[in-house]
Amino acid sequence: MAAAAALGGLTYAFTGAEDTVEGFQERPMACPEAMYAMGWVLPEHTSDQRCTELSGGLAGHTQSGTFRMARAAARPWLASLAGERYQPDGSGSDSVVERKEGLALEIFRPPGSLQASRVKVDVRWEGEDTAVVTFETFD
């Protein structure tokens, strides 16, 4: 009986709107809200938006997410993002790294209210017209 109660508690912890695992709390958040917290704007005409917020423990407060957008709009959107840009070898004048499979950009200290020290944005080409964008913030 005690084992069943414990298992039920674990099931609730992993299926609720907010998951709590070892001091961390993960909750879904609206992608426009996540972008706003970094001082950015979500591109128009995105689809399949899935963003989360993780807080507590050593992670502090981080956000991550993914969404689809028009492939042609990906580089201009990346170039518009505010913050101090990391300029790795091979990056363009806009600090965007172009790869066969897509694009990448790293921003230090985005200007929004989120106290992130770094944001990594990766764009993967999904087809001729579509790109999948993923981002992750780091404290």
Summary of the structure (lengths in Angstrom):
residues: 139
radius of gyration: 17.4
end to end distance: 42.1
largest distance: 63.8
contacts: 380
relative contact order: 0.17
helix: 24%
strand: 43%
